[in-house]
Amino acid sequence: MMDWDKLRVFHAVAEAGSFTHAGEILNLSQSSVSRQVSSLEQSLNVPLFHRHARGLKLTETGETLYATAKDVFAKVAIAESLVSEARDRPQGPLRITTTVAFGSIWLTERLREFIEHYPDIQVTLIVAEDELDLSMGEADVGIRMTPPTQGDLVRRPLLTMHHRVFASPVYLKDHGTPRSVDDLDGHQIIAYDDSFHQPFTDINWLLAAGRNEDDTRDPVLRVNNIYAMFRAAASGLGIASLPDYMGQLANDLVPIMPELEGPQFDVFLVYPEELRHSQRIVAFRDFLLRSISSRRK
């Protein structure tokens, strides 16, 4: 039977990439960590790491054991969280992940109220364009702009958002306000650069609006982040297609050509099936739904 403590030390070393760093995390000496790993290798009769001057590298067997250990410890962390919040009041850590733009602009506007209402929940917000693996415990709950592809995630539709056309008063004062699609030919358009990360909608629809498919406008700027597009438009650089919540929350952006409506997308709250009854998740889910509902009235 595999020794749990040795597996825990192995997992820490695989995560940290060195005996020294793992020892600092576990509050153990480097030699103690090394002995634990060597003992585990002897009990399994296989090497788990390639040891060389530049550090450690998992062997093929080590990679297999690490994947299993990572899954085990993620589930243990979930179980510990559920046990710790067994009281009536939601408590414990809550790691939320979403996109940079949505997290930085929409969600942060609402987190103060949630944290004040649930002071025993320790909130961490992780903003990233790449989706974290919730099943592996990289976060507890996600707010995503596309339906989840993982089958073991619970998904709850939150709201539908639309892309609309925005510019700053400064830009409109200097360049005039376009009144039709054809007027866009004489304006500076900020576009999304999808060479690094594919957007979740056809966000560059303004480049082709009113044009033939092969005849698109040249943007004044391409940037691979919607929040950066928002900041560039707010600075007066040009016109941008942005989710409507950005214009609703920004004093330095105004909607233009309201008859033009870009693509729409659904926003989902997702979390692992085993956290379905977590009080922290339920509290956050219900808070978001109340917040969205109150702003529609």
Stockholm file with secondary structure:
# STOCKHOLM 1.0

chainA/1-297         MMDWDKLRVFHAVAEAGSFTHAGEILNLSQSSVSRQVSSLEQSLNVPLFHRHARGLKLTETGETLYATAKDVFAKVAIAESLVSEARDRPQGPLRITTTVAFGSIWLTERLREFIEHYPDIQVTLIVAEDELDLSMGEADVGIRMTPPTQGDLVRRPLLTMHHRVFASPVYLKDHGTPRSVDDLDGHQIIAYDDSFHQPFTDINWLLAAGRNEDDTRDPVLRVNNIYAMFRAAASGLGIASLPDYMGQLANDLVPIMPELEGPQFDVFLVYPEELRHSQRIVAFRDFLLRSISSRRK
#=GR chainA/1-297 SS CCCHHHHHHHHHHHHHSSHHHHHHHHTCCHHHHHHHHHHHHHHHTSCCEEEETTEEEECHHHHHHHHHHHHHHHHHHHHHHHHHTCSSSCCEEEEEEECHHIIIIIIHHHHHHHHHHCTTEEEEEEECSSCCCTTTTSCSEEEESSCCCCTTEEEEEEEEEEEEEEECHHHHHHHCCCCSTGGGGGSCEEEECTTSSCCSSCTTHHHHTTSCTTCCCCCSEEESCHHHHHHHHHTTSCEEEEEHHHHHHCTTCEECCTTCCCCEEEEEEEEEGGGTTCHHHHHHHHHHHHHHHHHHC
#=GC SS_cons         CCCHHHHHHHHHHHHHSSHHHHHHHHTCCHHHHHHHHHHHHHHHTSCCEEEETTEEEECHHHHHHHHHHHHHHHHHHHHHHHHHTCSSSCCEEEEEEECHHIIIIIIHHHHHHHHHHCTTEEEEEEECSSCCCTTTTSCSEEEESSCCCCTTEEEEEEEEEEEEEEECHHHHHHHCCCCSTGGGGGSCEEEECTTSSCCSSCTTHHHHTTSCTTCCCCCSEEESCHHHHHHHHHTTSCEEEEEHHHHHHCTTCEECCTTCCCCEEEEEEEEEGGGTTCHHHHHHHHHHHHHHHHHHC
//
